[in-house]
Amino acid sequence: MSITFKTLDDFPITRKWPAAHPERLQLYSLNTPNGVKASIMLEETGLPYEAHLVDFGKNDQTSPEFLSLNPNNRIPALIDPDGPGGKPLALWESGAILLYLADKTGRLMPSDPAARWQTVQWLMFQMGGIGPMFGQVGFFNKFAGKDYEDKRPRDRYVAESRRLLGVLDAHLKGRAWVMGDDYTIADIAIFPWVRNLVGFYGAGDLVGFADFAEVNRVLDVFAARPAVQRGLVIPSRG
């Protein structure tokens, strides 16, 4: 039988991360590529929210309090104290959070049904392809992968990442954003991962990022957005 939470204080996670503003959306996150999807979306929409740092260095993501909200121990996670029907709603998985916030605000998602599903399609392209593949490239390029003599696993992920960048690059020709003239949650999902691949992971040369002029173009415009710049550093690491 499921437990019904009537107020924010009913959620065990608030014992570890008390809410200073319980009327606001509560974001539990870290500024990783997945984490900043939520903070950028919140900044773009202007919804009032309170951000709580989930510190991986302290294993916050495996604490009982965090697991009570997200049993998959991944960020971001969100509580909306004013969810559907005025009842609190807890969510995890960055893609689900983007879809929920788009529906809540009526923003950054096309109203036309066909365009809406095409936007969801590109969101899934990021979640099923770009995120996992770029993450593997990052592991092999920046972390323990450097210690392996056999470069075949790394090269496999590099080749697939180049293929995905090629798909995105071809699609962006003649378009301002993934969905054309309109900036959407598809861009918010995709471009933090592109930025991380060439920035934090330092894998731009490895994947030949300079070959993808259209992706470079849109990444620059994305990174220049004020809401993106704010969202990229939320939650603050102190």
N, C-alpha and C positions, 0 to 999 in steps of 0.2 A: 504494500500500500504506500502511495507517495505521501510525502509530508507537505502540507500547505504552509507557506510562509506568508504571514499577513503584513509584517512590517520588516524594515531593513534589519532591525535588531534581532530578528529571528534567525538570520543567516549566521552560522558559526564563524564564517570568515571575518565578520566585523569585530570579533574578539581580538584578532591579531592586527587587523587594519581598521581601527575605529573610524567612523565617518564624522568629519567635522561639519559636513553639510548633508545630512541624511535625505534631504529632498532632491538632491542631484543624482544623476547617474553615477555609479561607482565603477571605475575602471581599475582593474588589477593587471599590471602589465610591466613590460620592460621594453626599451626602445630597440628591439630587434626588427627585422623586416616584417614579421607577422604582427608584432606588437604595435608598430607605428601605423599599420593599416587602421586600427581602431582610433588611435589618437588623432591622426590626420582627418579621418571622417568626422570625428567630434569637433575638431577645429573648423573644418569646412562648413559644417551645418550650424555651428553656433549653439549647440545644445549645452546647457550647463552641466558640468560633470566634475568629479573629484578623482584625481589619479593617485593610485597607490603603487609604489615600487615593489615588484616581486623580484627580490635579489637572488639570482642564481648562485652567486658566490656564497650565499648563506643557505642554499638549498631551500629557499622559501617555497618553491614550487612543489616540494614533496611534504610540506608541513600538513598536519591534519586539517588545519583551517582552510588552506588553499584547496586541498583534495575534496573538502566538503562541497566546494563550488564546482570544481572541475576534476573529476576522477581521472582524467587523462594527463594531469599535471603539466599542462602546457599553457602558455600565455598567448593572447590576452583572454581575460574573462571579464564579464560585465554583469552588473545588477542594475536594472531599471526599477526604481521604487514605484514608478507610475507606469507600469506595463499595460498590456491589453486588459480592458475592463477595470483599470485602476488598481490592479493587483501587481505586486512585485514580480519581476521576471528575471531569472538568471540565465545567462547564455555563455557558452564558450565556443571555440572555433572562430577564427578571424573572418572567414567567409560568411558564416551565419550572422555574425555581428554586423558586418557591412550591409547585408540584406535587411536585417531588422532595422537598423538606423535609417536606411534609405526609405523603408516603408513608413517608419514613424514620422519622418519629416517630409516625405513626398519630394525628396531632393536626390540628385545624383543618380537617378534611375529613370530611364525613359518611361513615359506613360503609355506609349504605343505598345501593345502586347508583343508584336513581333520583335521590336527593338529591345524590349525588356528581356526576352529570352535570349537574344543575341548577346546582350550584356552579361547575363548569367553564364552563357557559353564561354566568354572570355575570362570571367572570374574562375570558372572551372579549369580553364587552360593554365591559369597561374597556379591554382591549388594542386592540380594533378601533374603538372609538368615543370613549369618554371621554378616553383618553390623547391620541390624535392631534388631536381637536377642541379640547380645552382647551389643548393646547400651541400650536395656531395662534392661539387667542384671546390667549394670553399674549404671543406674538410681536407681534401687532398692537397690543396695549394697552400693553405695557411697553417694547418694543424698537423696532426700525426701522420698524415699521408706522405709527408716529405721523407719519412723514415723507411718507406717501402721501396725496395729495389724494383719490384715488378710494377711498371707504370701502366699496365693494361687497364686496371680498374679506373684510374684517373683519366686515361685517354678516352675510355668509353663515355664517361660523364661529360668530358669536354666536348666530344663530338655531338652528343645529344643536346648539350647546351647551345652549341653553335647552330644546330638544326632549329631549335626553338627560337633563337634570336632571328634566324632567317625567316621563319614563319611570321614573327611579329614585324620584322622590318618590311617585308613585302606587303603586309596588311596596312601598315601606316602610310604608305606612299599615297599622296594626295589627301591625307586626313590629318586634321589637327590633333585628334585624340583617337583612342582605340575605336570609339563609336562614331567617329566623324567630327562634327563641329562641337559636340557636347562632351564635356568632361564628366566622367561617371565613376562608379565604384570599380569598374574594370581597370581604370588607370590607377586608382588608389591601391588596388591589389597588386598590380604588375610592377609598377616602377620603383617601389621601395626595394624589391628584390633585384631589379636591374642595377640600381644604385649600389646595393650592398656587394653585388658580384664584382664590380670594378673598384669599389671603394674599400670597405672593410676587408673583403676577401683578397683584394689585390690581384684579381685574376683577369684583368682586362687584356693583357698581352697574351695570356694563355688561351683565351677563347677568340682572340682576334677581334676585339670589340670595335676597333676603328673601322672594320669592314661594314658595319651596320649603321649607315649614316642616318637613316630615319629614326632608329631607336635612340641614337645619340641626340638628335634634334628634339624629340619629344621629352627625353629625360631632362634636358636642360630647361625646358619650359616648365616641366613638372616641379623640378627642384627650386625654381624661382618663385613659386606660389607662396605667399606669406603664410597661409594655413599649413602648408607642407613643412615649411621651415620651423614653424612652432611645433607641429606634431612630431617631428623627427627627434626632438629632445625631451619628449614627455613619455613616461615619467622621468623627472630629473634623477640622475644617479647621485646627486648630492655633491 
